[in-house]
Amino acid sequence: MAVSAYVLIRCEGGMPEEVVRKLRQKGHVKRASTVFGDYDAIARVEIDELPSSFSVLTLERVIFDEVQRIKGVLSTNTHIVTSAD
């Protein structure tokens, strides 16, 4: 079973394109785009192989390591997907 989440991202001024470029290089980020509105970018994060001890902390670690540490990211808002496409 996989876990997916959409991550809404606020970026420093002039940084959304660079943030998205870096997001696209991350292993768990399946899609990333700049957007207009309250947020500057959006990413779909997927964890395909879940450890037997999976918890929300596993997703939190992935978001922190692969999204929040990118230079230019100011804040994130994560929404876990509850139904398949």
C-alpha positions in Angstrom: 0.0 0.0 0.0 1.3 3.4 -0.9 0.7 6.7 0.8 0.4 9.9 -1.2 0.1 13.6 -0.2 -0.2 16.9 -1.8 2.2 19.5 -0.3 1.3 23.2 -0.8 4.4 25.3 -0.6 5.0 29.0 0.1 8.3 30.3 -1.3 10.6 33.3 -0.9 10.0 35.9 -3.6 11.4 34.9 -7.0 12.1 31.4 -5.8 9.1 29.2 -6.9 10.7 28.0 -10.2 14.0 27.1 -8.5 12.1 25.3 -5.7 10.1 23.3 -8.2 13.2 22.4 -10.2 14.8 21.0 -7.0 11.6 19.2 -6.0 11.6 17.4 -9.3 15.0 15.9 -8.4 13.7 14.3 -5.2 12.9 10.6 -5.1 9.5 10.7 -3.4 8.2 13.8 -5.4 6.2 12.5 -8.3 5.0 15.9 -9.6 5.7 19.5 -8.8 4.4 22.7 -10.3 4.3 26.4 -9.6 0.8 27.8 -9.0 -1.0 31.1 -8.5 -2.9 31.8 -5.3 -2.2 31.5 -1.6 0.7 29.1 -2.3 3.5 29.3 -4.8 4.0 25.7 -5.6 2.4 22.3 -5.2 4.0 18.8 -5.1 2.6 15.3 -5.0 4.7 13.1 -2.7 4.4 9.3 -2.8 5.8 6.6 -0.5 5.5 3.4 -2.5 7.1 0.9 -0.2 5.9 1.3 3.3 7.8 -0.1 6.2 5.8 -2.4 8.5 6.1 0.3 11.2 4.8 3.1 9.0 3.3 6.1 10.7 2.6 9.7 9.9 6.1 10.3 11.2 7.5 8.5 8.2 5.6 10.9 5.9 6.7 13.9 8.1 10.3 12.8 7.7 10.0 12.6 3.9 8.3 16.1 3.7 11.0 17.6 6.0 14.0 16.0 4.2 12.7 16.4 0.6 10.7 19.6 0.7 11.2 21.8 3.7 15.0 21.7 3.5 15.0 23.2 0.0 16.4 26.7 0.0 13.6 29.2 -0.7 10.8 27.2 1.0 9.1 29.3 3.7 6.3 27.0 4.8 4.3 23.9 3.8 0.8 22.6 4.2 0.4 18.8 3.7 -2.8 17.0 2.7 -2.8 13.2 2.8 -4.7 11.6 -0.1 -7.6 9.4 1.2 -8.9 8.0 -2.2 -7.1 6.7 -5.2 -7.3 8.4 -8.6 
